Structure formats: C-alpha cells, structure tokens
Amino acid sequence: MAMEVTQVLLNAQSIDGNVRKHAEESLKQFQEQNLPGFLFSLSGELANDEKPVDSRKLAGLILKNALDAKEQHRKLELVQRWLSLDNNVKGQIKAFLLKTLASPVPDARSTASQVIAKIAGIELPQRQWPELIGSLLSNIHQLPAHVKQATLETLGYLCEEVSPDVVDQDHVNKILTAVVQGMNASEGNNDVRLAATRALYNALGFAQANFSNDMERDYIMRVVCESTLSPEVKIRQAAFECLVSISSTYYEKLAPYIQDIFNITAKAVREDDEPVALQAIEFWSSICDEEIDILEEYGGDFTGDSEIPCFYFIKQALPALVPMLLETLLKQEEDQDQDEGAWNIAMAGGTCLGLVARTVGDDIVQLVMPFIEENITKPDWRQREAATYAFGSILEGPSPDKLTPLVNVALNFMLTALTKDPNNHVKDTTAWTLGRIFEFLHGSTVDTPIITQANCQQIVTVLLQSMKDVANVAEKACGALYFLAQGYEEVSPSSPLTPYFQEIVQALLTVTHREDAGESRLRTAAYETLNEVVRCSTDETAPMVLQLVPVIMMELHNTLEGQKLSSDEREKQGELQGLLCGCLQVIIQKLGSSEPTKYVFMQYADQIMGLFLRVFACRSATVHEEAMLAIGALAYATGPDFAKYMPEFYKYLEMGLQNFEEYQVCAVTVGVVGDICRALEDKTLPYCDGIMTQLLKDLSSNQLHRSVKPPIFSSFGDIALAIGENFEKYLMYAMPMLQSAAELSAHTADADDEITEYTNSLRNGILEAYSGILQGFKNSPKTQLLIPYAPHILQFLDSMYMEKDM
C-alpha cells in the first residue's frame, strides 16, 4: 500500500517550478485517494536512515501538517480524521516515529519529536497511547547520547502540546526527574543538557505539586541556577528562559532564592553574551509585571484574602537593580532607531527601568536623577542618549508632584536638544521622551500644567520643525504632537492649540507626502496624529476641519485611479486607503457631532459615500474594515437620509457579514448594522430579511471566530428597536439562538480569565438583544408573542444574579 515517495518528495523541493508543481499534485492526489497509505509512507520515509535528509524532513513536515492547523475549525477536522484512522495503521506510524528518535541524523530526530508530540496532543486526552510516556522514559537510559537528546526534546514538545491535567502526577514526577537529571552538570553531553533545559521550560506548567514541595523545588532551582553558569551559551540562555518562566508561574515561591538570582542575573547582564544578558534583564521585567498586577489588583492594601502576597522584591532590590539597569543604557547599537524590530541590551534595560518605575513609583526618582544630571551634557552621544532614555523611562509611575518640578527644568533643555543636538539617536530619544511627558504629565487630570501660554508656541514650533527631520525622528515628533493634542481634549470653548491648528494640519499633510514616509511607520504616525488633532479640536476650528474634507477626499480619489500595480504596491496602496478612510471617519464624527457643521458637511456626503463604495470594489481586507467603520460614522451622521445609499451599499454589507476568514471585518460590519438601524429606524425594514438571514447563518457557523458572536446578539436588539413589532417574524429563529447561548453562558464554572471575559461579553450581547426586542414591542398589540419567552429570560437573569464573576 505504500508507494515509493522519495523521488516525489525531492521533486517537491526542486528549483524547477514545473517539476515542483507536478510533485505537489502527485502528493495531493495520493493523500486524497489513500490517506492511511499516504501517512504510512511518509512515516516510513522519515524513519529510513538510508533516505536523503531532504526527503525525510519534508515527509515529517507534511505529517505534522496533517495533524495540526492554525485555524481552530480546520484543526478539529484533522484531529477527527486522525482518530478515525485504522488502529493498526496508527500503530505502525507511531512505531516508525519512535524508531526515528534513534536516527543518527539530527533533522530527522527533531522532526519526529514534533510529530510524536502532535499525535500525543490528540491521543492522550482521549486516553489513548498510554504507553507513550513510559517508552520515552525508558529511552533516557540508553547509551547513545543522541537518543537521550531526542527523547528529552520529545518530552519537551509533548509538554507544550498537552495540557497538564491529562498526565498523571506519577508520570509528571518521572518526566521532571529525567529532565532535571539531563540538565545536571554530571551529564557530559552538551546537546543532552540543552535539550533537557529546553524541555524543563515546557514542563514547568506541570510542576505545580513539585514546586509546592520544598526539597523538590530546592533541587530544581539549584539545577537551573547552575545551568545559568554552563560554559555553553545556548544552555545559559535556555536556563535563564526557565528562570523567567518560573518568575511568573511560581512568583510566590521565589523568596528564598531571590538574592542568589540577583547575583547571577547581575553578572550575566554585565558580562555575558547578548542573548543571555537579555534573558537576565527579562527576569526582572517579569518580576515587575507580577508585582504591578498584584498591586493593581489589591490596590496596595494587603489583607489576608489576597491570593498571592506581594513580596516587594523590586523595592528591596532597587539600590542594586537600578544602577545595573542604568549601565545597560550605555550599550546602544549604532542603527537601532532605523530598524523596526531592533531589540538589544540598552532597549531591554530601558524597558525594565520603565517597569521598575511603575512598580515602585516615587522611590526610583532619586536613584536615577544623578545619572541623568551627570550624562545629559556629555560630549559622547551615548551618554546623552542614555540620560535622555533614563528620564523618559521613569515618567510613568512616580507621582506628578514628584516629576513636575523636574520636567519644568528639563523641558527647555529637551526642546533645544531636539533642534540642535548633532546626533540622530539623541534626537529620536528626546522626541520620544517629550511624547512621554505630554502623555503622562499633561492634561485635564494634572493639577500643575507644564504647558503654558509662555511655552506652548515654542513646543509647537519645535515639533513641527522636527517633523522635517529624518524619518525615525519625525515619527517620534508626530507621536509627541499626538499626546500634546490629546491633553487638550477636554478644553472648550478654546484650546491653546487653536492658533496653530492650520499650521499643524498642513505640516502633518506634508509629512504624509514625504518620499520616505514609508519608513519607520512615518506615514501612519502622521495620519494617526492628524486624526487626534481633529478629534480633540474645538468648535472654533470647525471651518478648518471642513476645508480638510475635500483635501482627504482628493487623496482617496487618487488612490483609486486605475493603474496596474504589483502586489507589493497594491498592499501599500491598500494601507494608504485604510489610513485615509480612517481619517475621514474621524472628520465625519467630528463634524457630525454639532448641527451647524453637520449641515455644511452634508454637501459632501454623496461624494464621500461614492468613494467608499469604490474602495470596496478594490477588494482588500484591511481597506474593507476601515471603509466599513467610516460608513458606520456616515450613517450615524446622515441619519434617515442614509436610506438613499442602501440599494448600492447593501451588497457590500452582505459581503462583510459573510467574511468568516477575516473575522475583524465581519465584526466591524455587524457594528455597522447597528449604526444603520439607529440611522434609518423603520426604513431598515426592506433589508432586514437579508441581514437577519446572514446573522443567523453567522451564529450557527463553527468557522466564524467566537468573538463576533456577542456583537451579533447585540445587533438583534438594534434591529428590533428599529423595526418594532415587524421583528415578529424573526422571533422563532432569534429567540432559540438567544436561549441556547444563555444556557451555554451559564455553565462556565472555574473557567480561566479569557473564558470568563468571553462569557461576560456574550451575556452582555444577550441582554442587549433581549432589551432591544422588549422595547421594540412596547405599546404594540403583539406584545403577547413574547410571553412564552418570559420564563426563560427571567431564569437567565436569575442565573447571572447568582454568578460570582460579574
């Protein structure tokens, strides 16, 4: 039943496109005609040491993809498909995979490890393959080191795939024993030690019972700490990754070890290779995250009932921790600002310093100020940049009272540095720090304003000047302006930015047209800032916002003019359309919020809607979402007049509701259904059959992401409010759906936070549906139709009243 697949697998990796395509077709055909034979052949190929490495690797990869997929519904199909295969075939495949763990070829072993873990992930929860863990553990004592290494790697992957409740404690103990022994310094082989250390990382979630036992915990911690001193850099890195994981999983068990861990991490941060040093810093960032969460949850007053006490590790370590982090800030890389994904010791250290500031508040200030004062005027750019970065990092956490006097002194200096400092790094960090000042210390909630009549003009002038600088500096300057505008959101009738409004808008539009606006997210930042400036503007500047409408419409029109584009250019054009639709959405909301401006704005409504419809015709997912949101805003602003756009718009609305793949688009479209119902009220009626049909289909689909379901229920309420007693014909479909969802939401005891959050949003959606339907039938003779559903609604309310996670 097995065909000779070697050549086909090699051909599938050929440079020649035709050969490759032909081979892919053959594999697909084989899989469709004889799945058991296909999987059996692949496992045989992987297990055969006489076959070429390339065909074995691909065989393993195809096997793995036959067992797992990213999309949930596809994954479930593959799981069912595997479970329904003949047991003999499955047995032979599993035997081949276990045999491969002894192969001298590293790639084959590693691939087999992953496939075994995928099968375990399917079978162990079904109480199948009970002998697997035992047979893996018996491998550990085999002589060839590579068998040991492959087995440990498999155990690691297995712990990643399977949830702890399907492995009994006896097996967990044996796995941990094997893994920790493999990490021990007495284990001579580095590959084995590395595989063991990585396996421990995945097994930590299984070790609850072991971490509660002092002796076992001490032993595990000792071995992990010793491994951070291994001569092999990869082992040191993996050991620190274990420490990071332990810091969040077992925070409450760390007290006895924290002093030793500080010494180990401090040494690594100062002396070790970057990958290791980064993990050592990450340990302290992780401790900050834990303590911030605990302090936020319990508001700092600990009573006996908090589940985890705060040990104030950060507060205790401050005098040693802060100097260590400040040293890291001087280890910048030359080009880190230009590179989107850059991450290095200086950035990690600054991030950790920011978390420390949020954890301990005011106490950090006096430890950091001397470093800033000493370095901020030094001739070496590294010192100036580090001092600026340190200042920017501690602006969130300490109280405004503590920071405002310092900021008042620093502000002038920063504004000068932003225009005059010869170094781009320093300017980039200075603009970022100004943004942080405006974000945390400027706005209606802060008592003493740092921005006054006296310095406002200078600030605006410097930021607009800085927007002409190199892309990464200009992007940060846009960000600073964003927070400057946001701080004036609450002021009326006049904003201090009003005199500069025209100039600011013009400068931002100029940025969007820069040749290099594609770099450092600059164009996106400029539009985001423009939106914020418009959103936070006051009535005085409404005439200028109106003048912006034709400008942005023209820009959007230009992206629609038909030239043949490469796929790369089309993607960029789609992004730009999204930004422009987003900008129009904010403008529509702003102008639509007061009668006089709304009246003037209406002259553009037809043209704008026409543009949005053309955007839909372009068919790119991201654009759909932004255009859909903008149409929702337009419907809200135009009210009943929106009816004239419905005949043309309806088909796109339907397409959005059918878009299961890009579920965000679907969710946004469901929201727009609500906007349209509120705008059109009973004029929605002609479209309701189509909309309701599609919404009911969405609810019963297992392919649609669950997050879209609560808003669908809410929209039932919107529709019922809009069409009143005409909702009658949908009751027999909508009510049972609501009832079964209500029942589902009642059975979620001991769920994790994510499930609880989802359940609550589901309940919200159901409540909104019921209240919309009840209100829609108010004062109608047809109210009687709702009586059969009343007991269930009351029961639902009652079950929620009893619920503790409300």
N, C-alpha and C positions, 0 to 999 in steps of 0.2 A: 504493500500500500504506500510505501514511501518512495518518492521519486528522487532522482539524482538532482539535488538543488544547488550543489556547489557552484556550478558554472553560472546558473541564473543569478545567484546572489552576487557573484563577482561582476557579471554584466550590469547588474542594477547600480553598480558604482562606477561604471565606465565613463570615460571623458566624452565618448561619442553619444550625443543626445539620442540618436535613433536606437542604438543598442540598448541604452538605458531604458528608454520608453518601452521597448519590446519586452525587456526583462520584467519591468514593473507590471506590465499587462499579464505576463505568464504567472507571476506570483499571485496577482489578484484573482486570476481565474482558478488557480489551484486552491486558494483559500475558499473561494465561493463553492467550488464543486465538492471539496472533500476537506472540511475543516480539521477533523481529527488527524487525518493523514498529514495535512499541512503542518500542524503544530508538532506532530511526532517527528517529521523530517527535520524541522528546524532544531528541535532539542537534540536530535541525533547529530546534526551538523556541529552544534555548539560543543557537544561532548567529545567529538572525534579529534584527537590530537594530531592526526595526520593531515587535517584540512588546513587551508591557508587562514591566517589570522583574520583577514578582512571579511571572508565569507562567514566565519564564526561570529564575529562581532555583530554583523548585520542580522544574522539569524537570531541572536539573542535580543537585539533591539526590536525586531518585528514581534518576537514572542512577548516581550514586555508590553508593547503597544497593543497586543491582542488581549491584554488583561486589564488595562487601565486607560482612562482618558480624562482630559481636563473637565469636560462638561459633565455635570452630575448625571443627566439622564443617559448619556452615552456610557458612562462608567457602569451604571446599574445594568444596562443591556449586556455589557461584556462580562460582568460578574455572573449574571444568569446563564449566559452562554457557556461559560467555563463549567459552572456547577452542573449543567445538564449533559456534559460530555460523558462518554462511557468510562466507568471507573478504571478498567484495565488500561485504557489509553492514558488516562491521567497518571496512573501508577508508573507506567513506562516513562512518561515525560519527566516525572519527578525524580525517578531513578537516574535518568540521564543528567539532570541538573545537579543532583548531589554528587554524581561521579565527577562532574566538571570542576568541582571545588578542589580536586586534587591535581588538576592540569598544571603542567609547568608554565603555561602561557598566562601571564598576569591579566591581559584583557579578557580572556575567556572566563577566568575565575571571577573577575569583578562583575562581568555581565551576568553570569549565573547567579551570583549573590543577589543581584537586584531582582531577577526573575523569581527566585525562590521566595524572596520576601513578598513580592506581589501576590504569589499564589497563597502564601501563608495569610496574607491580609484578607483573602477571600475565604479560605477554608477554616482557619482557626475559630472565627466567630461562629461558624456552623458546626463546631465540634468535630471537624474532620481533620485528618493528618495529625492525630495526637502524638504520633511517634517522632515528629519532626525535631522538636527541641532536644529530645533525648539523643537522637542520632547526631545532631550537630555537636552536642556537648561531648559525645564520645570521640569526635574528631579532634577535639582540643588536645588530647593526649598523644596524638600521632607525632611521629618523629619529624617528617619533613616540615620545616618552618612554614613553607608556603601554604600548606594545608591548614595550619593553625591560623595563619593570617587571613586566608579566605573565609574560614569558618567564623572568625571574630567579625569580619566585615559583614557577613551574612546576618549574624546575630544583631549587629547594629542596625542594618536596614530593616530587619524584622521588627525591632522595637519602634522604628519610625512608622511602619505600616499598620501595626496592630495596636488597638487601644489596651491599656493596662488591665482592664477587667477580664480579658479573655485568656490571660496567662496566670496559672495558679501560683501562689506565693512560693511553693517549693521550687518550681522552675525558675521563678524570678531570682531566688537566692542562688541557685546554681549558675544562672547566667551571670549574675553580678560577681560571683566568686571567680568564674572563668575569666571575665573581663578584667577584673582588678589584678588577678594573678598575671594576666598577659601584659599589664602595664608595669608590673614590678621591675625594679632595676635589675633583679636577678635574671630577667628574661634577656638573653643575649642578643636576640634578633630585633633590629630597629623597625623592620616592616611589621612584625608582630606587635611591638609596643605601640606603633602608630595606629594600627587597625584597632587595637584594644582601647586606646584613648578615645578614638572617634566613636567606637561602639558605646563607651560609657556615656558619652554626650547624649546619644539617643536613648540610653537605658535609664537616665536619671528620673524620668517621669514614672518609672516602675518602682522606684526605690523608696516610696513613702515609708513603708514599715521599717526598712533598713536604716533610714535616716532618723527614725524615732528611737533606735537602739544605740546607746552611747558608744559601745565598743565597736559596733559595725561602722557607725558614722566616723568615729575617730580613724579607723583603718582606711576607709575610702578617702577621707580628707588628706590623710598623710600621703597616700599614694599619689593623689592628684597634685599636691604641693611638691612632692619630689619630682614628678614628671615635668613641672614647670622649669626644672633645672637640668633637664636632659641635654646632652651635647647636640642632639638633632633638632634643628629649628622647627621642623613641622610638628614634632612631638610637643615641643614647648608651646607652640601656638594652639594645638588641639587641647592641651591641658588647661591653658588659660580660658579657652572657649568653655570647657567644663566648669571652671570657676564662675564664669559669667552666668551660665545657666543655673548653677547652684545658688548664686546670689539672689535670683528672682524666685526660684522654686522653693528654696529652703532658707529664705531670709531669717526666719525666727530661730534657726539652729546655728547661726554663724558666730555668735558672741565669743565662744572660746577660741576661735581661730583668727579673729579679725586682725589682731596685732601681727601675727605671722604673715597673713595675706598682705597686709600693708607693706611689710618689708620686702616681700617677694615682688609685688607689683611695682614698688618704687624703683627697685633695682632694674626691673625689666624696662620700665619707661625710660630710665636714664641711659641704659647701656645696650639693650637688646636690639635685634633687627626690627625693622618697622612692623611687619605683620604681628610679631609677638607684643611689641610695645602698644600697638593699637588695641589689642585684646585686654592688656593690663589696664589701660585707661577705661576701656568699656566696662570693666568690673565696677569701677567707682560710679560711672554713669548709671549703671544698672541699680546700684545701691541707692543712688539719688532717686531714681524712678520709684523704687519701692517706698522710700520714706516720704516722698511727695504724695504718693497715693494714700498712704496710711494717714498722714497729717491732714490731707484734704478731707478724707472720709470721716475722720473723727474730730475735725476742727481743732486738733491740738489738745483737747482735754481728755485725758485717758481715764476711762472708768474701767471697772472690771470686765465690762462686757465687750470690749473691742477684741476681735478675733485674734489679731496679731498686734502685740505692743510695738511701739516704735523704740528702737534701741539707740537712736541718735548717734549712729556710727559716724555720720558725716560731721556732725558738730564736734565729736571727740577728735576726729582726725584732722580737723581744719588747720591747726598750726603747721602740720607737716604736709597735708594734702595740697593746700593752696600754693605754697612755693614750688612743689613738684609740678603742678599744672602750669604755673607761670613760666617755668623753664621751657616747657614744650612749645609755648607760643613763639619762641625764637627759632624754631626748626621749620620755617616755611619752605615751600618749593617755589622756584622762580616763576612758573607759569600757572599756578594753581587757580587763578581767577578766571582764566580763559576756558578752563576745562570743566565742562558741566558736571561730570561725575567724580571730580577730584576728591580724594579723602586722604589725609596724611596726619602725622602726629600733631602738628600745630592745630589743624582743624578739629581733631578729636579732643585735644586738650582744651580748646576754647569752648567746645560744645559741653564738655564735662564741667568746666568752670561755670557756665551758664546754669547748668542743672544744680550745681552746688549753691549758687546764689538763690535759686528758687527754693532750695531745701532749708537753708539757714537764715535767709533774709539779711537783716542789717549787719550781722556779725562778720560778713565777708568783707565789708567795705574797707575797714581799716587795714585788712591784710593785703588788699590789692592796690590801694591808693599809692603807697610808697613806690611800688614797681612802675606805676603809670607816671608818677612825677619824675622818676629817675630817667625813664627811657623816652618820653614823648618828644623831647627836642634833640635827641642824639643824631649825629651825622649819619650813622648806619641805618638804612631804611628798615632793616629787620627789627631794630629796637623800636623805631617809631610805630611800625605797623603792629608789633606785639602789644605795645602800650595801648594803642587805639582799640585793638581787638579785646584786650582785657576790660577796657572801660565799657565797650558795647555789650560784653557778655554779662556784666553784673547789673544791667539796668532793669531786669525783671526779677522781682523777689524782694529786694530791700524796699523800705517804705519811701514814698515820695518825700517825706520830711527829711529823710537821711540823704536822698540823692539830689533834690532840687538845688541846694546851695552849690554842690559840686558841678552840676550841669550848667548853672548860670556862669560859673567861671570858665567851664570848658567850651561853651557854645561858640564864642567868638573865635577861639583858637581853632576849633574844628572847621568853621566856615572859611577861615583863611587857608587852612591846610587843603581843603577841598579844591580851592582855586590855585594855590601856589606850590603845593608840595611837588617836587620833581618826580616822585615815584608813583607809578600806577597802582601798585599794591596798596600803598598808604591811602591813596585817594579812594580806592574801592572800599576799603575797610572804614574809612572816615564817613563815606556816604551811607554805608550800612549802619554805622553807629548813630548817625543823625536820624535815620529812619527809626531806630530803636528808641531814641529819645522821644520822638514825636509819638511813637506807638504807645509807650508806657507812661510818659510824664506830661502829656498834653491832651486836653480835652475837658469836657464839662465836669468830669468826676474829680479833677485835680484842683486843690484849693489855690495854690500859688501858681499863676501862669508863668511859664518860661518864655512864652512868645508874647511880645508886647507890641504896641504901636511902634515903639522905637526900633525893634529889630526885625519886624515882620518883612519889611521891604528888602532888607539885606538877605534874609533867608531865601525869599523867593528868587531874588536876582542870582544868588549863588547856585541854587538848584537848577535854574533854567540854563545858566552858563554851563553847568556840569553835564547837562543833558547833551551837550555838543562834544563831550569828551569821548574817549574810546568806549566801545560797546559795553564792556562789563561795568565801567564806572557810571556810564549813562543809565544803565539798567537799575543800579542801586539808587541813583538820584531820582529816577521815576518812583521807586519804592518809597523814598523819603517823602516825596511830594504827596504820595497816596495817603500816608499816615498824617501828614500835615492837614490835608483836606478833611480827612475823617474826623479829626479832633474838633472841627468846626461844625460838625453835622447838626448839633442841637441849637446852634445860634440862629436867632432871627430877630428882627427883620433884616439885619445887615451883618454880613460876615467880613472879617478883616481881609479875606482873600478877594472880596468883590472888585476892588480897584484893579487887581491883576488878572481877573478872570480871562479876558480876551487874550492877553499875552500868554497865559499858561496854556490855554487850549491850542493856540497857534503853535507854541513850542512843542507840545505833545504830538500834534499832527505832523509837524516837521520831522520829528523822530521816527514816526511810522514810515516815512518815505526814505529814510537813510539807506544807502547801499548795503550797509552791514546790519540792517535791522533784524536779519535772521539769526545773528549771533547772540549768545548769552540771553536768549529769551527777550531781547530788547523790544521787539515789536509788540509782543504780548503784554509786556510790562507797561508800555506806553498806553495801550488801549485800556488795560485794567485801571490805570491811573486816571485816564480821561473819564472813564465811567464813574469813578469815585468822585472826581471833581464835579461832574454833572449831578450825581446823586446827592451830594452834600451842598449844592448851591442853593441860594435863596431866591425869592420872587424877583428881587432886583435884577438878577442876571437872566431871567427867563427869556427876554428878547434875544439874547446872545445864544442861548440854547436852541431857540427856534432857528437861528441862522445856521446852526450846525446841521440841521436835518438834511437840507439839500446837499451839503458837502458829503456827509456819510453815504447818502443815497447814491451820489455820483460814484463814490469809491466802490460801492457794492455793484453798481451797474457795470463798472469797468471790469470787475472780475468775471462777469457773466458773458462778456463779448467773446464769440466763439473762435478761439484759436486752438489748433491741435497741440495738446500738451503731453509731455512724457508723464509717466505715472508719478515720478518724483515731484514734478512741477504741479501736477494735479493735486497732490497731497498738500503742497504748500498753499495752493490757491484755496483749497477747502478750508485750511486753517484760517486764512485771511477772511474768507466769507463768514466763518464762525465768529471771529472777533468783531466783524462789522455788524452782524446780526445782534450780537451781544450788546454792542454799543447802542444800536437803535432801540433795543429793548429798554435799556436804562433811560434813554431820552423819552421814549413813549410813556414810561411810568412817571417820569418827572413832569412832563407837560400835561399828561392826562390827570394829574392829581389836583389841578385847580381849574375852575370853569373858564376864566378868561383865556388862559394859554391853550386849554383843550380846544376851544372854539377856533382859534387861529390854526392850531396844528391840524385840524381835520381836513384842511385843503390838501394835505399830503397823503392822507390815509390810502386813497385808491392806488397811488403810485407805489407806496411802500408795500402794500399787500401784493401788488403785481410783482415786485422784486422778490418778495419772499416765495411766491409761487414758482418763480423761475429758479430760485435756489433749490427748491425741492426737485425740480426737473434735473438738477445736476447729479443727484443720487450719491451723496457721500454721507456716511453715518454721522460724523461729528456735526456736519452742517445741519442735518435734519434736526438734531437736538436743539441747537442754538436758534434756528429759524422757528421751530415749534414754540420755544419759550417766548420769542418775540411776538409771535402771532397771539399767544395767550394774553400778553400785555396789551396788544392792539384790540383784542376782543373786549377786554376789560375797559379800555379807554373809549371805544366807539359805542359800546352798549348795543341797543337794539339795531342800530344801523349796520352792525356786523353781518346781519342776515344776508345782505346782497353778495357777500363773498362766499357764502356757504356752498352754492352749487359747484363752484370751481375748486374750493378748498377741500370739500368733503372726501374726495378720493385719497388725498394725502393723509387726511386724518385716519382714514381706514388703514392705509399702508403702515402708519405709525403704530396703530393698535395691533397690527399683525407682525410687528418686528420683534420676534422672540429672541433672535440672535443677539441684537444689541439692545439688551433689556432696558438700558437707561433711556433710550429713545422711546421705548414703549411706555415707560413710567412717566416721562415728560408729557407724552401725548395724552395719557389718562388725565394728567393735571389740566391740560388744555380743554379736555371735555368739560371739566368743571367750570373753567373760565367762560366757555361758550354758553353753558347753561345759565350762568349768572347774567351774562350779557343779553342773551336772546329770550330768556324765560320761555313763554309758550311757543315762541317762533322756532324753538328747537324741535318741536314735535315731528315734522316731516323726516328728520334724520334719526329719530330715536330707535326705530326698529333696527336699523343697520348698526348703530352704536351698541345697543344692548346685546344684539346677537354676538358681536365681536367680543364684548366684555365677558359675556358668559363663556364663550369659547376659551378666552384667555384664562379664566378661572379654572376651567376643567383641564387645562393643558399641563402635562408634567414637564414640558420643556421650558416653560417660562420661569424665570428666576423668581423665587418666592417673594422678594422684596417688592414686587409690583402688585402683589395681591391686596394688601391693605388699602392702597390708594384706589383700587378698582371698587372696593366696597364703598369707600367714601363717595365715589362718583355716582353710585346708585342713589345716594342721598341727594346729590346735586341735581340729578335728572328728575327725581320725584318732586323736588322743590320747584323745578322749572315747569313741569307739565302737569303737576297736581293730580287730580283724580284720573287723568289719562294713563297714569302709571299702572292702572288696574290690570292691564293685560300682561304686565311683566311679573306680577306678584307670584304667580305659580312657578316661575323659574327662579326669581331672585331670592324669595324667602327660604326655600330649602337650602340654597347655597349658603345663605347667612346662618341658617341654623346649624349646618354641619361644621361651618368654620367656628361658630361659637362653641360647639361641643369640643372641637379639636383644641381650642384655646383654653378649655377648662382643665385638660389633662396634661399639665406640664410641671408636675411636682419635681423638685430637686434638679431643675434644668440649669444649664450653665448661663452665664450672663447674656451671651449672644441670643440664645433661645428665648430667654425671659424678655429681652428687649424686643425681639421679633413678635412674641406673643402679645406684648402690650401694644405694639403698633397695629397688630391685627385686631385686637379688641377695640382700639380707637376707631379703626375703619368701620367695624361693625356697628359701633354706637352711632357714628356719623350717618351711616346708612339708615339705621332704624329711625333716628330723629328726623332725618330728611323725609323719609317716607311718611312718618306720622304727621309731620307738619304739612306735607303736600296734600294729605287727605282732609285736613282740618276744614270744618264748615262744609263738607261735601256729604250728600246723602249716601255716598258709597263707603263711608267710614266702617259700616258693618263688615265689609270684606276683611278688615284687619283683625276682627275679634278672634278667629281661630288661632292667630299667631301670638295673641297676647300672653298666654301662659308661658310660652317658650321664652318670650322677651323678658318677662319678669324673672323667670328661672335663671336666665343668663345674668341679669343684674345682680341677683341674689348670690350666684356663684362667685361673682367678682368681688362682692362686698366681703366675702369670707377670705379672700385671697390675701396673702401677706406681701407679695411682691408688687404692690401697686404704686 
